[in-house]
Structures are given as C-alpha cells and as structure tokens.
C-alpha cells in the first residue's frame, strides 16, 4: 500500500469492480480461526471510499484520494525500539467485571453505565468479586484544538461518570485502538498515545482495552509488540494504576511477549482468539481450544479467551454453566457481557457462583489443562495454591454419559 509500508493483505478471489463500485474481502489466520474483513465502496470525484467491516463490529471508513500515498492514511509513525518495561503490579488475579460490547454494541451511554454500576452492587456481583465497569468502543468523538480526545454526546462528562462508579466501590475501564480510527470508525490513539493515557488518568479510569482490529490498516503484525509497548509506556507514565488489556486476537504469538516474561512489555491480559459469539459452537471452540496456552498464564498476566456471553440468551442455562466453569478452569478474566440490570435468577446464580469464582481467582494463578478426552467428553484439572486440585468433567454431547479415567498431574 505505498512507500510508507502500511500493512497489506492479498485480496481473495471474488473481488468485484462494477463501474465505480468496488467490493472485495481478505482473510487471515488468528489462533486457529479464519477471520475475514470485507471492504465495499465507490470511486467518486477522484476518491475511493471504502467501508471496512468484520469481526462483529461496525464499519470503519478508509478514504483513498487519487495520487495520495498509502490510500490517504496519515504519515506512518514508526514504532519505538523494544526495551525493558517493569511490571505495573496489577491484576494479580484475573480481572473480574463487566464490558458493554457483547450486549449493547454501540448503544451504551452514561445512564446505562451508571445503571450497570448500580446493578453490580444490588445484584451481589460486587460482593462476589466483580470490580470493573468497562466501556467499549463508540464513546469517542474527535479531538480538541490541543489534540486531546473528546467524547460524544452520549458521554457528556467522563470524570463525573468515573467518580460515580468509584463511589460505588467499583473501578471503571475504557477502550481505544492504535489506529487513527477504532473498529467502529471512532477516534483512535494513533500519534496521541501519551496524551491519551494522561487523559484517561485525569478522568480517573482504571483499565484500558486496546484493540488491534483496525490497526491492520497502518501497521503490520511485526509492529504489534512495539506498538503495544508504546501504549504500555504511556500508561505507566500517566501517574495512575491502569490495567492494560491487549485485544489483538491471538495474533503474532502474543502469549510469548504479552507479559514481562521477556521484559519487553507490561500487558496484564491478552486476547488469544477472535471475538466470541453467543452460541455453543463459538464458546466451546474458543474455550476448549485454550489448552496449549496454559504455560503462559501467571499472576499479573493472563490469557484472555474473550468476554462472557452468560445471560444474553443464545444458549441454555446448562451451556452457560459450562461457559463459566471452563473460563474459571482457564484462569480467564471474568468480564460479564449481559445486561445485569435485568438478568434472571439462573444468570445471577451462574455469574456469582462462589465455587467457580474461587477456582478462577486462585492465588497460584495456574491455568487448567486437559488431561483426558474421549469422544465428546473431556477432563480438565487445575492445580491450586493450597496443594489441592480442581477437576472439571465436561460432556459436549447431548446424551448423558458416565466419564471414567485416571487423573494425573
């Protein structure tokens, strides 16, 4: 895509150009899954305007002007050289909380976040260990004359919102992207990382989800490590303790550099997969596919198989119990994605199950792993801090079965 070296991918067969209308798709592999981005647009008055969609999020627009380098994108900012980064001391157990995306997508607002914070307390979720109330994409507007990011009319006062959540005894999180635009086409952090981190700290935010999806327009996967380190440095310099969540879909072997194992980045959790969906196939494929990543989990640094879909209505209560049990065995972050203001008793019981949460939050931080598999049944174990072992028996089929086998550690 031009001399600055922005990321490019081959166009799949089936691209269409009819007159001034263009449509094509591109695919790439991420943690055993095939993800697809579709672009469609028109050429008008010397400009190619493409809407880039995919990953379950809204379209991001790319405008390519005739004769412009790199499809009209801003001048490339080279990532910094890798260097040692100290651990921020956060997320010693997997983060627990709530995120707006799975249920609300781009319809979340200030009143909704306040309502969720109220329900976090009244439902007993706070007492069960849930802490974070996290706002996902679509809160952004643009930048002021000084380059500071601004909010749209749905979020009139972020400082007041953060204060409200804190006064409930909870913490609050936010979302951004390394790209000029986020996945849903809102203002990103490109070229404003330090400025953005200081703004988040000034507002009083405690968590940042940093999403790579649209950054493929300006960076290559080989840049990913350094790009995330740049924001990690900015968060450390912000003067506030902010949990750093790397949302990059398991690409570029993130588990090998997402933590301080090699002292190059301070990420507290990193996505290991594409976006989860509220159906059995998505949840089970993602959850049971985490076995090979167990060695990388440790206190302060967690594999993240994505947010919980419990209570969103796509599968049964029994299947949602499997969801909760499996994520707890995986030492996964437990970020509810439902409308907890109106959840039923089954959903509340699953999300606040003290035994499952105790396994998830075990201080040793060992991720569970599969020890046997036969047909549709699997046995998983997780070593615990007190010397005990948590055992989970899963039947992925419809008929009831007896599960036999020896458990070795």
GULUMZA-468675 format. One record per residue (C-alpha): residue in three letters; y, x negated, z. Coordinates in steps of 0.02 Angstrom, whole numbers. Layout:
% GULUMZA-468675
{atom 'ALA' {Y X Z}},
...
% end
This chain:
% GULUMZA-468675
{atom 'UNK' {0 0 0}},
{atom 'UNK' {126 -134 -41}},
{atom 'UNK' {184 -304 12}},
{atom 'UNK' {207 -270 198}},
{atom 'UNK' {19 -249 220}},
{atom 'UNK' {8 -73 288}},
{atom 'UNK' {-166 -3 311}},
{atom 'UNK' {-251 69 158}},
{atom 'UNK' {-417 156 128}},
{atom 'UNK' {-511 199 -31}},
{atom 'UNK' {-490 374 -99}},
{atom 'UNK' {-653 472 -101}},
{atom 'UNK' {-723 547 -259}},
{atom 'UNK' {-649 718 -289}},
{atom 'UNK' {-464 673 -285}},
{atom 'UNK' {-364 794 -390}},
{atom 'UNK' {-198 774 -482}},
{atom 'UNK' {-137 929 -573}},
{atom 'UNK' {36 910 -642}},
{atom 'UNK' {146 866 -495}},
{atom 'UNK' {17 917 -363}},
{atom 'UNK' {-95 785 -281}},
{atom 'UNK' {-243 806 -164}},
{atom 'UNK' {-370 679 -102}},
{atom 'UNK' {-469 630 53}},
{atom 'UNK' {-525 469 134}},
{atom 'UNK' {-664 439 259}},
{atom 'UNK' {-703 305 387}},
{atom 'UNK' {-835 275 519}},
{atom 'UNK' {-798 283 705}},
{atom 'UNK' {-935 263 838}},
{atom 'UNK' {-1073 333 731}},
{atom 'UNK' {-971 477 662}},
{atom 'UNK' {-885 500 494}},
{atom 'UNK' {-704 554 510}},
{atom 'UNK' {-605 623 363}},
{atom 'UNK' {-420 627 328}},
{atom 'UNK' {-358 744 192}},
{atom 'UNK' {-192 721 104}},
{atom 'UNK' {-109 851 -6}},
{atom 'UNK' {65 860 -78}},
{atom 'UNK' {183 866 -226}},
{atom 'UNK' {293 750 -328}},
{atom 'UNK' {471 816 -335}},
{atom 'UNK' {632 728 -385}},
{atom 'UNK' {554 556 -377}},
{atom 'UNK' {471 582 -207}},
{atom 'UNK' {288 605 -164}},
{atom 'UNK' {274 714 -7}},
{atom 'UNK' {101 712 70}},
{atom 'UNK' {37 812 217}},
{atom 'UNK' {-97 710 306}},
{atom 'UNK' {-217 812 411}},
{atom 'UNK' {-379 781 504}},
{atom 'UNK' {-458 757 674}},
{atom 'UNK' {-419 934 730}},
{atom 'UNK' {-231 903 740}},
{atom 'UNK' {-86 968 641}},
{atom 'UNK' {-21 884 482}},
{atom 'UNK' {87 729 483}},
{atom 'UNK' {204 708 335}},
{atom 'UNK' {218 549 233}},
{atom 'UNK' {362 536 110}},
{atom 'UNK' {346 408 -30}},
{atom 'UNK' {506 376 -127}},
{atom 'UNK' {500 312 -303}},
{atom 'UNK' {520 124 -307}},
{atom 'UNK' {510 104 -117}},
{atom 'UNK' {393 -22 -39}},
{atom 'UNK' {246 43 61}},
{atom 'UNK' {268 228 23}},
{atom 'UNK' {438 239 106}},
{atom 'UNK' {372 186 276}},
{atom 'UNK' {483 84 392}},
{atom 'UNK' {481 -105 384}},
{atom 'UNK' {322 -172 461}},
{atom 'UNK' {338 -239 637}},
{atom 'UNK' {205 -372 663}},
{atom 'UNK' {104 -350 823}},
{atom 'UNK' {127 -483 958}},
{atom 'UNK' {8 -627 985}},
{atom 'UNK' {-129 -589 1110}},
{atom 'UNK' {-104 -657 1285}},
{atom 'UNK' {-172 -633 1460}},
{atom 'UNK' {-124 -468 1544}},
{atom 'UNK' {-153 -430 1727}},
{atom 'UNK' {-246 -276 1788}},
{atom 'UNK' {-125 -139 1842}},
{atom 'UNK' {-232 -92 1992}},
{atom 'UNK' {-251 91 1938}},
{atom 'UNK' {-396 211 1901}},
{atom 'UNK' {-520 130 2018}},
{atom 'UNK' {-622 287 1992}},
{atom 'UNK' {-623 388 1830}},
{atom 'UNK' {-462 489 1814}},
{atom 'UNK' {-477 675 1853}},
{atom 'UNK' {-354 806 1795}},
{atom 'UNK' {-308 920 1651}},
{atom 'UNK' {-244 898 1473}},
{atom 'UNK' {-156 1027 1366}},
{atom 'UNK' {-232 992 1194}},
{atom 'UNK' {-404 1072 1192}},
{atom 'UNK' {-343 1246 1236}},
{atom 'UNK' {-158 1252 1195}},
{atom 'UNK' {-138 1129 1050}},
{atom 'UNK' {49 1133 1008}},
{atom 'UNK' {87 1290 1108}},
{atom 'UNK' {111 1207 1278}},
{atom 'UNK' {283 1215 1360}},
{atom 'UNK' {373 1182 1525}},
{atom 'UNK' {325 1350 1602}},
{atom 'UNK' {143 1326 1551}},
{atom 'UNK' {134 1154 1632}},
{atom 'UNK' {210 1221 1793}},
{atom 'UNK' {85 1364 1792}},
{atom 'UNK' {-59 1243 1769}},
{atom 'UNK' {4 1138 1915}},
{atom 'UNK' {12 1294 2024}},
{atom 'UNK' {-164 1343 1973}},
{atom 'UNK' {-229 1167 2004}},
{atom 'UNK' {-183 1192 2185}},
{atom 'UNK' {-228 1376 2209}},
{atom 'UNK' {-398 1362 2122}},
{atom 'UNK' {-458 1220 2232}},
{atom 'UNK' {-461 1093 2090}},
{atom 'UNK' {-336 981 2179}},
{atom 'UNK' {-444 983 2336}},
{atom 'UNK' {-595 941 2227}},
{atom 'UNK' {-508 782 2165}},
{atom 'UNK' {-412 832 2009}},
{atom 'UNK' {-243 742 2006}},
{atom 'UNK' {-164 732 1834}},
{atom 'UNK' {-75 868 1735}},
{atom 'UNK' {-60 790 1562}},
{atom 'UNK' {50 849 1418}},
{atom 'UNK' {-24 806 1248}},
{atom 'UNK' {64 800 1078}},
{atom 'UNK' {211 910 1019}},
{atom 'UNK' {334 884 1163}},
{atom 'UNK' {439 761 1063}},
{atom 'UNK' {597 794 962}},
{atom 'UNK' {685 638 897}},
{atom 'UNK' {796 500 964}},
{atom 'UNK' {974 498 1029}},
{atom 'UNK' {1111 379 972}},
{atom 'UNK' {1042 243 1086}},
{atom 'UNK' {865 262 1019}},
{atom 'UNK' {796 350 1173}},
{atom 'UNK' {663 480 1136}},
{atom 'UNK' {715 660 1161}},
{atom 'UNK' {617 817 1199}},
{atom 'UNK' {615 981 1104}},
{atom 'UNK' {672 1149 1170}},
{atom 'UNK' {503 1188 1247}},
{atom 'UNK' {531 1045 1372}},
{atom 'UNK' {714 1053 1422}},
{atom 'UNK' {706 934 1572}},
{atom 'UNK' {560 814 1589}},
{atom 'UNK' {624 739 1752}},
{atom 'UNK' {632 910 1833}},
{atom 'UNK' {458 952 1768}},
{atom 'UNK' {386 789 1837}},
{atom 'UNK' {469 822 2004}},
{atom 'UNK' {392 997 2010}},
{atom 'UNK' {217 929 1978}},
{atom 'UNK' {240 789 2106}},
{atom 'UNK' {298 915 2236}},
{atom 'UNK' {128 998 2217}},
{atom 'UNK' {46 836 2269}},
{atom 'UNK' {-10 801 2090}},
{atom 'UNK' {29 674 1955}},
{atom 'UNK' {89 702 1777}},
{atom 'UNK' {47 624 1609}},
{atom 'UNK' {120 612 1435}},
{atom 'UNK' {66 572 1257}},
{atom 'UNK' {128 457 1118}},
{atom 'UNK' {71 357 967}},
{atom 'UNK' {101 180 899}},
{atom 'UNK' {153 260 733}},
{atom 'UNK' {329 318 683}},
{atom 'UNK' {254 493 692}},
{atom 'UNK' {118 564 804}},
{atom 'UNK' {-38 652 743}},
{atom 'UNK' {53 818 738}},
{atom 'UNK' {205 742 650}},
{atom 'UNK' {320 721 800}},
{atom 'UNK' {418 566 854}},
{atom 'UNK' {308 415 893}},
{atom 'UNK' {338 250 982}},
{atom 'UNK' {344 130 833}},
{atom 'UNK' {475 -3 868}},
{atom 'UNK' {526 80 1033}},
{atom 'UNK' {380 36 1147}},
{atom 'UNK' {480 -47 1287}},
{atom 'UNK' {616 85 1277}},
{atom 'UNK' {488 224 1283}},
{atom 'UNK' {395 153 1432}},
{atom 'UNK' {558 140 1530}},
{atom 'UNK' {599 320 1486}},
{atom 'UNK' {429 382 1543}},
{atom 'UNK' {452 288 1706}},
{atom 'UNK' {628 357 1731}},
{atom 'UNK' {563 534 1707}},
{atom 'UNK' {426 498 1835}},
{atom 'UNK' {268 501 1729}},
{atom 'UNK' {106 427 1794}},
{atom 'UNK' {-10 423 1641}},
{atom 'UNK' {7 386 1455}},
{atom 'UNK' {-117 438 1321}},
{atom 'UNK' {-81 326 1171}},
{atom 'UNK' {-158 397 1011}},
{atom 'UNK' {-201 287 861}},
{atom 'UNK' {-242 425 735}},
{atom 'UNK' {-82 423 630}},
{atom 'UNK' {-53 236 659}},
{atom 'UNK' {-175 201 518}},
{atom 'UNK' {-27 232 403}},
{atom 'UNK' {61 74 463}},
{atom 'UNK' {-72 -36 543}},
{atom 'UNK' {-247 -96 507}},
{atom 'UNK' {-387 -88 634}},
{atom 'UNK' {-374 -277 651}},
{atom 'UNK' {-200 -248 726}},
{atom 'UNK' {-262 -124 855}},
{atom 'UNK' {-293 -241 1000}},
{atom 'UNK' {-119 -318 991}},
{atom 'UNK' {-33 -151 959}},
{atom 'UNK' {-109 -78 1117}},
{atom 'UNK' {-67 -235 1214}},
{atom 'UNK' {115 -213 1163}},
{atom 'UNK' {124 -43 1247}},
{atom 'UNK' {21 -106 1394}},
{atom 'UNK' {150 -243 1422}},
{atom 'UNK' {289 -113 1411}},
{atom 'UNK' {206 -2 1542}},
{atom 'UNK' {182 -150 1660}},
{atom 'UNK' {367 -194 1639}},
{atom 'UNK' {426 -14 1666}},
{atom 'UNK' {431 -28 1855}},
{atom 'UNK' {311 119 1880}},
{atom 'UNK' {122 128 1900}},
{atom 'UNK' {64 215 1741}},
{atom 'UNK' {-120 239 1695}},
{atom 'UNK' {-148 180 1516}},
{atom 'UNK' {-267 284 1410}},
{atom 'UNK' {-317 210 1241}},
{atom 'UNK' {-356 350 1119}},
{atom 'UNK' {-422 263 964}},
{atom 'UNK' {-589 350 936}},
{atom 'UNK' {-704 204 974}},
{atom 'UNK' {-643 102 826}},
{atom 'UNK' {-634 -88 818}},
{atom 'UNK' {-763 -110 959}},
{atom 'UNK' {-632 -57 1085}},
{atom 'UNK' {-752 -73 1232}},
{atom 'UNK' {-753 -261 1205}},
{atom 'UNK' {-565 -281 1227}},
{atom 'UNK' {-502 -120 1307}},
{atom 'UNK' {-517 -186 1484}},
{atom 'UNK' {-472 -351 1565}},
{atom 'UNK' {-646 -420 1533}},
{atom 'UNK' {-567 -544 1412}},
{atom 'UNK' {-396 -539 1499}},
{atom 'UNK' {-306 -482 1341}},
{atom 'UNK' {-267 -301 1381}},
{atom 'UNK' {-247 -186 1529}},
{atom 'UNK' {-320 -21 1474}},
{atom 'UNK' {-387 96 1608}},
{atom 'UNK' {-490 203 1490}},
{atom 'UNK' {-530 201 1305}},
{atom 'UNK' {-597 335 1190}},
{atom 'UNK' {-771 299 1124}},
{atom 'UNK' {-784 440 997}},
{atom 'UNK' {-694 563 885}},
{atom 'UNK' {-617 723 955}},
{atom 'UNK' {-734 838 1048}},
{atom 'UNK' {-752 1020 995}},
{atom 'UNK' {-803 1172 1097}},
{atom 'UNK' {-981 1185 1032}},
{atom 'UNK' {-1152 1121 1084}},
{atom 'UNK' {-1175 1004 937}},
{atom 'UNK' {-1012 913 967}},
{atom 'UNK' {-1031 899 1155}},
{atom 'UNK' {-1213 846 1153}},
{atom 'UNK' {-1193 722 1010}},
{atom 'UNK' {-1048 638 1098}},
{atom 'UNK' {-1120 642 1274}},
{atom 'UNK' {-1297 585 1237}},
{atom 'UNK' {-1227 453 1118}},
{atom 'UNK' {-1144 352 1256}},
{atom 'UNK' {-1299 261 1318}},
{atom 'UNK' {-1264 93 1234}},
{atom 'UNK' {-1090 80 1313}},
{atom 'UNK' {-1143 82 1495}},
{atom 'UNK' {-1117 -105 1522}},
{atom 'UNK' {-930 -93 1487}},
{atom 'UNK' {-883 32 1623}},
{atom 'UNK' {-816 -32 1789}},
{atom 'UNK' {-687 18 1920}},
{atom 'UNK' {-517 21 1836}},
{atom 'UNK' {-589 26 1660}},
{atom 'UNK' {-689 173 1590}},
{atom 'UNK' {-774 231 1432}},
{atom 'UNK' {-695 397 1383}},
{atom 'UNK' {-803 520 1283}},
{atom 'UNK' {-653 639 1273}},
{atom 'UNK' {-593 787 1374}},
{atom 'UNK' {-694 929 1446}},
{atom 'UNK' {-713 1093 1349}},
{atom 'UNK' {-781 1187 1501}},
{atom 'UNK' {-713 1365 1506}},
{atom 'UNK' {-648 1375 1328}},
{atom 'UNK' {-785 1497 1279}},
{atom 'UNK' {-877 1409 1140}},
{atom 'UNK' {-1043 1384 1230}},
{atom 'UNK' {-1138 1459 1377}},
{atom 'UNK' {-1115 1426 1562}},
{atom 'UNK' {-1282 1333 1565}},
{atom 'UNK' {-1222 1220 1423}},
{atom 'UNK' {-1057 1191 1512}},
{atom 'UNK' {-1156 1136 1666}},
{atom 'UNK' {-1243 1010 1556}},
{atom 'UNK' {-1072 953 1495}},
{atom 'UNK' {-1011 925 1674}},
{atom 'UNK' {-1173 844 1732}},
{atom 'UNK' {-1181 725 1585}},
{atom 'UNK' {-998 672 1597}},
{atom 'UNK' {-1025 640 1784}},
{atom 'UNK' {-1176 530 1749}},
{atom 'UNK' {-1071 436 1622}},
{atom 'UNK' {-934 395 1749}},
{atom 'UNK' {-820 479 1623}},
{atom 'UNK' {-641 536 1654}},
{atom 'UNK' {-646 721 1701}},
{atom 'UNK' {-498 799 1612}},
{atom 'UNK' {-515 988 1604}},
{atom 'UNK' {-456 1065 1442}},
{atom 'UNK' {-458 1252 1480}},
{atom 'UNK' {-326 1374 1542}},
{atom 'UNK' {-362 1355 1727}},
{atom 'UNK' {-238 1493 1769}},
{atom 'UNK' {-364 1623 1709}},
{atom 'UNK' {-535 1539 1724}},
{atom 'UNK' {-683 1642 1782}},
{atom 'UNK' {-794 1605 1931}},
{atom 'UNK' {-927 1514 1828}},
{atom 'UNK' {-797 1394 1756}},
{atom 'UNK' {-720 1363 1927}},
{atom 'UNK' {-891 1329 2004}},
{atom 'UNK' {-936 1204 1867}},
{atom 'UNK' {-770 1110 1870}},
{atom 'UNK' {-763 1099 2060}},
{atom 'UNK' {-947 1060 2091}},
{atom 'UNK' {-937 933 2232}},
{atom 'UNK' {-1105 850 2198}},
{atom 'UNK' {-1066 817 2015}},
{atom 'UNK' {-893 754 2058}},
{atom 'UNK' {-962 639 2193}},
{atom 'UNK' {-1076 558 2065}},
{atom 'UNK' {-935 540 1939}},
{atom 'UNK' {-818 462 2068}},
{atom 'UNK' {-947 347 2149}},
{atom 'UNK' {-859 188 2204}},
{atom 'UNK' {-981 68 2122}},
{atom 'UNK' {-922 126 1951}},
{atom 'UNK' {-1090 104 1864}},
{atom 'UNK' {-1111 211 1709}},
{atom 'UNK' {-1276 302 1698}},
{atom 'UNK' {-1403 268 1562}},
{atom 'UNK' {-1556 346 1481}},
{atom 'UNK' {-1725 289 1549}},
{atom 'UNK' {-1841 404 1453}},
{atom 'UNK' {-1839 525 1308}},
{atom 'UNK' {-1972 642 1241}},
{atom 'UNK' {-1935 771 1109}},
{atom 'UNK' {-1787 874 1170}},
{atom 'UNK' {-1793 806 1349}},
{atom 'UNK' {-1704 656 1421}},
{atom 'UNK' {-1700 574 1592}},
{atom 'UNK' {-1545 478 1647}},
{atom 'UNK' {-1511 378 1805}},
{atom 'UNK' {-1355 308 1885}},
{atom 'UNK' {-1354 177 2023}},
{atom 'UNK' {-1238 223 2168}},
{atom 'UNK' {-1136 123 2291}},
{atom 'UNK' {-1245 167 2441}},
{atom 'UNK' {-1401 97 2356}},
{atom 'UNK' {-1462 269 2302}},
{atom 'UNK' {-1489 331 2125}},
{atom 'UNK' {-1427 490 2042}},
{atom 'UNK' {-1555 566 1924}},
{atom 'UNK' {-1517 693 1787}},
{atom 'UNK' {-1651 785 1688}},
{atom 'UNK' {-1590 862 1525}},
{atom 'UNK' {-1679 988 1415}},
{atom 'UNK' {-1586 1003 1250}},
{atom 'UNK' {-1706 1131 1178}},
{atom 'UNK' {-1716 1319 1201}},
{atom 'UNK' {-1888 1344 1284}},
{atom 'UNK' {-1910 1298 1468}},
{atom 'UNK' {-2012 1139 1489}},
{atom 'UNK' {-2077 1027 1627}},
{atom 'UNK' {-2008 849 1623}},
{atom 'UNK' {-2126 712 1679}},
{atom 'UNK' {-2106 524 1682}},
{atom 'UNK' {-2081 371 1788}},
{atom 'UNK' {-1904 318 1833}},
{atom 'UNK' {-1874 131 1829}},
{atom 'UNK' {-1713 42 1872}},
% end
